[in-house]
Amino acid sequence: MRRYQVVLSLIVGLTPGLALSEQAAQLQLLAQSIGAIRTLAPELAREAHDFLLKDGVVNATFAYWARQIVRKYPETLSAGPIRA
């Protein structure tokens, strides 16, 4: 598994190493455990969308994810560039 896949798996909360279909199934089970889907007023959805895309929120979220990755995989700081 490539390092960026591990990072993305950790960010989303999935188990690293699962195939894409297994990750989709894991997300589906997680969503179902939360409860039924409810309708949201479009203006509230837009407000939430806009808030989550503010620079401060995006930067704070990225910094949080980065700290989680470095805590779990400290070697990522010295591993060099990610190769596709």
Number of C-alpha atoms within 10 A of each C-alpha: 9 10 14 12 12 16 19 14 16 16 16 11 13 18 13 15 13 14 11 9 9 13 18 13 12 16 15 11 11 13 12 11 9 8 8 8 8 6 7 8 8 9 9 10 12 11 10 11 11 10 13 13 11 10 10 11 12 13 12 11 14 13 12 12 17 15 13 15 19 13 11 11 11 12 11 15 10 7 9 8 8 9 7 6
